Amino acid sequence: MIEFQLPTMTCGHCVKAVTAAIQSVDAQARVAIDLPTHQVKVETGAEKSALAEALKEAGYEPA
Protein backbone atom coordinates (compact mmCIF):
# COMPACT_ATOMS: atom_id res chain seq x y z
CA MET A 1 0.00 0.00 0.00
CA ILE A 2 1.37 3.39 -1.04
CA GLU A 3 0.02 6.53 0.61
CA PHE A 4 0.10 10.17 -0.46
CA GLN A 5 -1.07 13.42 1.13
CA LEU A 6 -2.36 15.80 -1.54
CA PRO A 7 -3.25 19.14 0.11
CA THR A 8 -4.51 20.65 -3.17
CA MET A 9 -7.04 17.85 -3.78
CA THR A 10 -10.29 19.54 -2.74
CA CYS A 11 -13.21 18.40 -4.91
CA GLY A 12 -14.78 15.63 -6.96
CA HIS A 13 -12.98 16.79 -10.09
CA CYS A 14 -9.68 16.47 -8.22
CA VAL A 15 -10.58 12.91 -7.21
CA LYS A 16 -11.16 11.97 -10.85
CA ALA A 17 -7.93 13.66 -11.98
CA VAL A 18 -5.87 11.99 -9.25
CA THR A 19 -7.37 8.58 -10.01
CA ALA A 20 -6.69 9.03 -13.73
CA ALA A 21 -3.08 10.11 -13.06
CA ILE A 22 -2.43 7.03 -10.92
CA GLN A 23 -4.10 4.70 -13.39
CA SER A 24 -2.05 6.17 -16.23
CA VAL A 25 0.94 4.52 -14.52
CA ASP A 26 -0.90 1.31 -13.54
CA ALA A 27 -4.31 0.74 -15.09
CA GLN A 28 -5.02 -2.00 -12.53
CA ALA A 29 -4.17 0.14 -9.48
CA ARG A 30 -6.76 0.27 -6.73
CA VAL A 31 -7.21 3.84 -5.55
CA ALA A 32 -8.90 4.81 -2.27
CA ILE A 33 -9.34 8.53 -1.66
CA ASP A 34 -10.38 10.28 1.55
CA LEU A 35 -11.18 13.77 0.31
CA PRO A 36 -11.66 15.48 3.73
CA THR A 37 -8.18 14.41 4.87
CA HIS A 38 -6.60 14.77 1.39
CA GLN A 39 -5.25 11.22 1.66
CA VAL A 40 -4.78 8.78 -1.21
CA LYS A 41 -4.04 5.08 -0.73
CA VAL A 42 -2.95 3.02 -3.71
CA GLU A 43 -2.62 -0.73 -4.12
CA THR A 44 -0.23 -1.20 -7.03
CA GLY A 45 2.91 -2.86 -8.23
CA ALA A 46 4.20 0.45 -9.57
CA GLU A 47 6.98 2.43 -7.94
CA LYS A 48 5.97 5.25 -5.59
CA SER A 49 8.26 7.64 -7.47
CA ALA A 50 6.47 6.95 -10.77
CA LEU A 51 3.09 7.60 -9.15
CA ALA A 52 4.38 10.79 -7.51
CA GLU A 53 5.65 12.05 -10.87
CA ALA A 54 2.28 11.35 -12.52
CA LEU A 55 0.52 13.23 -9.71
CA LYS A 56 2.89 16.19 -10.10
CA GLU A 57 2.25 16.28 -13.85
CA ALA A 58 -1.50 16.35 -13.12
CA GLY A 59 -0.99 19.32 -10.79
CA TYR A 60 -1.14 17.55 -7.42
CA GLU A 61 2.13 17.84 -5.54
CA PRO A 62 2.40 15.18 -2.83
CA ALA A 63 3.19 16.65 0.59
BELBELSUL-V649391 format. One record per residue. N is the residue number from 1. PHI is phi in whole degrees, -180 to 180 (* if undefined). PSI is psi as a letter, one per 20 degrees, with the letter a starting at -180 (none if undefined). BURIAL is b if it has 16 or more other ideal C-beta (glycine too) atoms within 10 Angstrom, else e. Layout:
{{N PHI PSI BURIAL} {N PHI PSI BURIAL}}
//
This chain:
{{1 * p e} {2 -109 p e} {3 -122 q e} {4 -133 q b} {5 -106 p e} {6 -123 n b} {7 -58 h e} {8 -88 j e} {9 -84 o b} {10 -129 i e} {11 -150 r e} {12 -61 h e} {13 -63 g e} {14 -61 g b} {15 -59 g b} {16 -65 g e} {17 -67 g b} {18 -66 g b} {19 -60 g b} {20 -64 g e} {21 -62 g b} {22 -65 g b} {23 -74 i b} {24 -73 h e} {25 -87 g b} {26 -141 o b} {27 -62 h e} {28 -94 j e} {29 -61 q b} {30 -97 p e} {31 -117 p b} {32 -120 p e} {33 -120 p b} {34 -111 n e} {35 -60 g e} {36 -59 h e} {37 -99 i e} {38 61 k b} {39 -106 p e} {40 -124 p b} {41 -118 p e} {42 -129 p b} {43 -100 o e} {44 -161 r b} {45 -97 i e} {46 -76 q b} {47 -75 q e} {48 -58 h e} {49 -64 h e} {50 -68 h e} {51 -67 g b} {52 -61 g b} {53 -65 g e} {54 -63 h b} {55 -65 g b} {56 -60 g e} {57 -63 h e} {58 -83 i b} {59 97 j e} {60 -121 n b} {61 -78 o e} {62 -64 p b} {63 -87 none e}}
//
